[in-house]
């Protein structure tokens, strides 16, 4: 009589909520890095967009590293 039903055993949000949060995290990290690169590029007044490219690729690398670490914790 004290056994819980399978639906009652689950506590916390569903798994897909975590991955929706990760998608917003990826978007925000890449967006912030790209914006920072664009802002520095505007201040430096260089013709070749080296700062924009550098910060864009750096933020993509950082975002995917965070994703990899988060997925690695799940296993």
C-alpha positions in Angstrom: 0.0 0.0 0.0 2.9 2.4 0.6 4.3 1.9 -2.9 4.3 4.9 -5.1 3.0 4.9 -8.6 5.6 5.3 -11.4 4.5 8.9 -12.0 4.8 9.8 -8.4 8.4 8.5 -8.1 9.7 11.2 -10.5 10.8 14.4 -8.8 12.0 17.5 -10.5 11.6 18.8 -14.0 11.6 16.5 -17.0 14.9 15.8 -18.8 14.0 17.9 -21.9 13.8 21.0 -19.7 17.6 20.8 -19.1 18.3 20.6 -22.8 16.1 23.6 -23.5 18.1 25.5 -21.0 21.3 24.4 -22.6 20.1 25.7 -26.0 19.5 29.1 -24.5 22.9 29.0 -22.8 24.5 28.2 -26.1 22.6 31.0 -27.8 23.5 33.5 -25.1 27.2 32.6 -24.9 27.7 32.7 -28.7 25.6 35.9 -29.0 27.5 37.7 -26.2 30.9 36.7 -27.7 29.9 37.8 -31.2 28.6 41.1 -29.9 31.8 41.7 -27.9 33.9 41.0 -30.9 31.7 43.4 -33.0 32.0 46.1 -30.3 35.8 45.8 -30.1 36.0 45.8 -33.9 34.0 49.0 -34.1 36.3 50.7 -31.5 39.5 49.6 -33.2 38.4 50.8 -36.7 40.4 48.1 -38.4 39.3 47.1 -41.9 39.7 43.3 -41.5 37.3 42.0 -38.9 39.8 40.1 -36.8 38.2 40.8 -33.5 34.8 39.8 -34.7 36.1 36.5 -36.0 38.2 35.8 -33.0 35.5 36.4 -30.4 32.9 34.6 -32.6 35.0 31.4 -32.9 36.1 31.7 -29.3 32.6 31.9 -28.0 31.4 29.0 -30.2 34.3 26.9 -28.8 33.4 27.9 -25.2 29.7 27.2 -25.7 30.4 23.7 -27.1 32.9 23.0 -24.4 30.2 23.9 -21.8 27.8 21.6 -23.6 30.3 18.8 -23.6 31.0 19.2 -19.9 27.3 19.2 -19.1 26.6 16.1 -21.1 29.6 14.4 -19.6 28.2 14.9 -16.1 25.0 13.1 -17.1 26.8 9.9 -17.8 
